[in-house]
Amino acid sequence: MYYTDREEAGRRLAAEVERWRDADPVVVALPRGGVPVAAPVARALGAPLDICVIRKLGVPSQPELGMGAIGEGGTRVVNEAVVHGARVSAGQFAEVERRERAELERRAARYRRGRSPVAVRGRTVVVVDDGVATGSTALAACRIVRARGAARVVLAVPVAPADWAQRLGGDVDALVCPHTPTRFRAIGEFYRDFTQTSDAEVERLLHEAATARPADGTEITLDAGGAALSGTLAVPPGAVGLVLFAHGSGSSRHSPRNRHVAGELRRAGLGTLLLDLLTPEEEPDRAKVFDPVLLGGRLAAVTRLVTARPDCAGLPVGYFGASTGAAAALWAAAEPGLPVAAVVSRGGRPDLAGDRLPAVTAATLLIVGGADTTVLELNRRAADALRCEHELAVVPGATHLFEEPGALAAVSGLAAQWFDSRLAAAAADWAT
C-alpha cells in the first residue's frame, strides 16, 4: 500500500483516531513532515493543532540513522544500541546535539510566531508524524507531552515497522498505525510523493488551524467570597452570550467532556467560562463537593463578577451543569437579578437543588443518557418541579458519562441549539 502524499495519509489516519473525538483531544505534530499529516487529523477531530519540535540526532557518518533525539523543554532521548554500534564518541555526540539544539530553537521560534503551546494538562494528546523508523523522535515527543500533564498519549502514524509496538508501547497509552509492513527500509518508500515539507508550509498549516478554531481561552482568577476560583474564559468576536460551566463531583475545568462541549459552543459563536467552584484545597472535602448552596452561591457571585468585565458586559448568561454541578447551576439560576437566560444539565442531579427549582425562570434543558436509568428518574422528578420553560432530552443508549460513540456529540449539539436560541432571544429583548 502506498500513500499519494502526506495529506492523503492524514485523511486515512483521521478515520483511525475517530474514537477519541469526544475526549477533548489535542493533536500535536512533529514538524516538518508530521504537520501536513496532522492537519487533516485535527480538522476531523475538531481539535487544536500544535507542534512538538524535535530534532533527530543522526550518526555523523550516516545522518539518516537516528542515535537519539532532542525536544523542547530539554527532553533528550538516546538510542544506546545505535551509539555503540556506530562507535560514536561522547565528543561526536555532543557536537551533533549542539548543532541540532540551535536548529530546534530556530524552528520553534519561527513556527510558533509568538503563540503559546496549547494546554494539554488533563487532556488526550494525539501525537502525529508521517511515519516511524527508529522511533527516537516520536518517543521524545510522547515524553514531552506527558511531562506537560497529558492524561492520555496516543501515538498515530501512517506507517511503521512491524515491531514498532515493542519499541514504543511502554511510553504511550495507545498506538495507531494503519500500515506496519514486515519489510521496512525507509518511511519515504510508502509515499508516492515524499517531497520535503518546507518551513513555509508548516507555518501556513499552523496559522490556518489557529485561525479556524476558536481559542480555548485565557486563564483568569475570580474572588468569590474570599475563595480564589480559577477559570478559563473565551469570548469569540460577536458572541451573543456567555455560558458558565459548573462541573460535577470529582471534576474540574480540565474535564475532557466539558471542554469538548465548550469547544462546540464557541464554534456556535458563544463565549464560555470553564470554572472551578472549589479551590484545590477544598476539592478533597466531599461535603463541599455535594453542597449546592455553597457551589450555587459561588456561581452566582462569579456571574456578577464576570458580567462586569468589559469583554463580557451586556452578554446574556447561560449555565451548563454536569452531575452535581447541575444543582449548583439551577440554584444560582433562581437568584433574583442575575442575567441567566438558559440552563443545560448533562447527566445532572437537578433534584439536589430541591425547593429552589420552582423559582428558576431560565429556560432549562435536562439531558440524560437513556441507559442512566436512576439519574433519568431523578431528572423526571426535577422536571415536574420546574415552573419555567423546560425539556427533558434523552440520548438513546448513553450511560452517565456519555462515553459511547457519538453520545457526547449529541449532547454538544443539543446544548448549542438550546443556548443559541435562548441567549440570542434574550439579547434581542435587551436591545429593544
N, C-alpha and C positions, 0 to 999 in steps of 0.2 A: 504494500500500500504506500502511495506517495501523497503528500500534501502539495497542492498547487503552490501555495505560499503561506506566509505566517498568518495572514488574516483568515484564510480558509481553515487553517489549523485551529485558530482561536474559536471560530464558529463551531467546529466539531467538538472542541474541548468544552465549550459552554454547555452543550447538551449533557455532558458527563457530570458536571458540577451543579446541575439544576437543583439537586436535592438540598443544597444549602441556601437557596434563595430566601427562605423565611428565617434564616439565622442571623440577619443583620450583618452580612459579610462585608469585608474589605478585601479588595483584590490588590495584591502587591506584586508588581512586575520586576524582573531583573533586566535592567537596561544593558545593552540596547535591544537585542533581539527578542527579549521577552515582552516588550511593550506592545508591539503590534499583535501579538498573540493574546495578551491580557485585555486589550481594549474591547474586543467583542465579548469577552467573558464578563467584564464589568458591566457592559450595556445589558447583556442578557440577565444578569443577576440584579440589576438596578442598584449596583454597589459603587462606592467611590473607588477610583483608581489611583494608586500611589506607586512609588518605586522604592526599591531597596538596592542602593548602588553597591555592587560587588565587583571586585577585580580579581580575576584568576591570577594565581602566581604560577607562571609557566616555567618548566625546566629550561635553564639557559640554552642548552643545546637543542631543545625541542619545545619551543614555546607553546605549541598546541596541547602538550601534555601537562595537565594541571598537577602541581605538587602541593597545592593549598589554595586558599582564598582569603581575602580580607574584605571587611564591610564597614559601613558607617557605625559609629559608636565604638570603634576599636576592636570589633569582632575579628577573630583570626582562627582559621581552620587549617591544619597541616595534615597532609597525607604522608605519614611517615614511611609507608611502603614505597611510594614513588620517590621520596627524597633519598632513601637508602639505595633503592635500585638504580637510580640515575647518578648516584655518588655526588650529590650536591653538597658543597661545603656550607658551613654556617655563614661565611662571608658572602658566598654567592647568593644564598637565600636572602640575607639581609639587604643586598643590593637590589634584587628583584622587588622585594617588599617596599623598599624606599621609593623606587620608581613608580610602582603601581599605586602607592598611597597618594602620591602627588596627583596622579591622573584621576583617582577616585574623588578627591576633594574638588578638582576642577569640574568634573562631570556633575557631581551632586549640586554644586552652586549653579551651574548652567541649567540643569533640568528643572530644579525646584523654582527658580525665578523668585525667590523670597517666600514661597509658600511653605508653611509648616507641614511636617508629616501628618497624615491622617491619624487620628487617635484610634488605637487598636485595643486598648485595655478592655478586657471582658468580652471581646468580640471574636467571631470566627474569621480567620485570615486565610485567604486562598493565595498561596504563593505560586506564581506562574513564570515559566521560562519557555523558550522554544524547543527545549529538549534537555535531557540529562546524559552526560557522557561519564565522567568520573564522579560527578555529584558534589564536588567541593563547593562550588558557588551556591548551589541550591541548599546545601547543608548550612552554609554561613547565613543565608537569608532566613531560613527557618529559625535558626538560633537567635537572630536579631529580633524578629517579631515576637518570639517567645519571651525574650528579655524585656520587651516593651509592654508585656502584660497580656498578650493574646490568650484567650481562653481555649481556643482550638486552632491548630495549624494544619491546613490541608495543602499538600504539595501537588500541583496539577501541571502536567506537561504533555505535549502531543506524542512524544516518542522517547523511549529509554531502553537500555539493555534489559534483557530478561531477568537479570539478578538484581534489579535496582531496589526492590523491596528489602532485600537482605542488607544492602548498603545503607539505606536511609530510613528504614521503617522505625528504628528506635528513637528518632528525633522528631517525628511528626505524628499526628493523630490519624491522618488518612492520606493515602496515596491514590492519585488518579492518573491513569495513562492509558489511552485507547490502543496504543501500539507498542508492544515490547518484543521485538524480534530477537531470535537467538543469535543471529549473525549481525553484529553491530560493529561498524568501524568508525563512523562519524555521524553527527546529527544531520549534516547537510545532505547526506545521501538519500534521505527520506523526504526531501523537498525538491520539487521541480525548479522553483525559484528560491534560492537561499542567498540572495544578494544582501550584502551587509547593510544593516539598518543605520541610517545616519542620525547624528545628533539632532538635526532639524526635524526629522520625522518623530523622534522621541518627544521633543518639545511640543510639536503640533498635537500629538495624541494626548499628552497630559493636559495641555491647555483646553482642548475640546472637552475632555472628561470633566475638568474642573468647572467649566462654564456651563456644561449641560446639566449638571446635577446640583441641586441646592446644597449649600454647605451644611454640615452637621450643627454648626453653631459656635457661640462664644461662651466660655465658662464664666459664670457670674456667682456672686455670693450675696444672699439677702438675709437681713437680720429680722427674724420673726419672733418677737417677744423674748429677745435675748439669745435665741438659738441661731447660729450662723449656718444657713442652709445653702447647699451647693446646687447649682442648676446649669443646664446647657440651653442657651437661648438662641433661636434662629428666627429672623423675621424677613422673609423674602420681600423684594420690592413690590409694592402694590398689594400687600396682604390684606385680605378682607376680615381677618380675625386672628385671634391668638388662642391656641389650645394648650392648657396646662395639664401635665401628666402627673397623676397621683399613683405611685407604684404600690404593688401588693406586698404582702408579708415576705420577708427574706429577699426582696428585690431592691433595685436602686435605679438611678438614672442611666446606668450602663446596661439595663435589661435588653438583651438582643431583640425580644419580641416588641417591646415598646419603642425601641429605636427604629425598628423596621416600620412600624405604624407611623411614627413621626416623620420618617423619610417620605412615605407616601402622602402624608398630609401637606408637607412642604411642596411636593410636586404638584399638588392641587392648589397651591397658592396660599396656604395658611401658615402663620407663624406657629412655632412650637416652643414650649419650655418644659424640658425634662427635668424634674425636680426631686431632690431628696428631702422628704419631710422630717427625717430624723438625722441627727449628727452621727458620725462614725462611732462616737462613744455611747450613743443611745441605742444603736441598732441591735445589740445583743439582748436588750430588755424586751421580752415578749409581751409584757403588759402594755408597753408603749406601742409596739407594732400593731396591736389589736385595739387601740384606743381611738375610736372615730372622732371623739370630741377634741382630743389633742391634735390629731392629724388634720381634721377638718378646720379647726381654728387656725392652724398654721397655714393651710392652703388659702383660707380667706385673707389672712394677713399678707401673704405673698401676692395675692391677686391685687390688693390695694397698692402694694409697693411697685409691682411690675407695670401696672397700667398707668402709673405716674411717670414712667420713663418716657423721654421724648420719642424713642423708637417704637413705643407701644401705645402711646396716648391715642385715645379715640377708637381703639380696636375692641369690638365686642369679644367676649371671652367664652371659651368652651372648656369643659373638663373631660379628660379621658382617664377613667379609673380602672385599674386592674385588681382583681382579687379584693383584699381588704381596702385597697385604695379607692374602690368604687364607693364604699361607705363614706370615706372622707370627702370625696367629690360631691356626693349628694348632701352631706351635712353642710358643706360650705355653700352649695348652691341655694340652700334655704336661708342663708344670711341676707337680711334686707340691705339694699343699697349697692350690691355688687352687680357689675355688668355681665352676668352669666346668662348666656342665651341658649346654651345646649350642653348636654351631658351624654357621654357614651361610656358604658360599662362593658369591659371584656372579661368574661368568666368571673364576674364580680360577686361580692357579698353585699348588695344594696340593703338587704334585710338588717344589717348591723347599724344602719342609720336610724332605725326604729321610728320614734314618733316625729322625727324631722321630715319624713317622706311626704306627708300631706302638704307641707309648707313649700316644697320645691315648685318653682314656676318655670324653670328652664325645660325646654323640650328634651326628653330623655329617651335614649335608645339602650336597651339591655341586650347584649349579645352573649349567647351561651352556646356551648357545644352540645350537640344532640346526645352524645354519649356521656355527658357530665350530668347524670340524672339527679343527683342530690342538689347540686347548685342550680339546676334548671327549676326544680320545685321551689327553692328559696327565692329565685327571681320572679317566679309567677306570683308568689305571695307578696313580694315587694311591689310588683306592678299593680296589684289590686289596691295597695295603699296610696299610690300616686294619684294626684288630682290634676297634674299638668298633662300636656300632650306627651304621650309615650308609646313606645312599641317594644315588643319582645321579638328579637330575631334569633332563630336557631340555626346554627351551622351544622348540617347533617353529618353524622359520624365523627365529629370533632370531640376530643377529650378536653380536660380542663386547661391544658397549656396550649391547645391548638397546634400541636406538633405534626399533625397529619399533613401530607402534601396538599397544598392549596388552601388549607384552613386559615392560616394567618393572612393570606392574600384576600380571602373573603372578608375577614374582619377589617382589614385596611380599606377595602372598597366600600363596605357599609359605613364605616366611620367617616370616610372622606365625603361621601354623599350627604350624610346627616349634618356634619359640621358646615359644609359648603353652603347648603340651602338655608340652614337656620341662622348662621352667622352673617351671611350676605343679606338676608331679610332684616336682621337686627340693624346692620349698618345702614341699610336703606331707610329704615324707620327713623334712625337717629338723624339722618341727613335732612329729613323733612320735618 
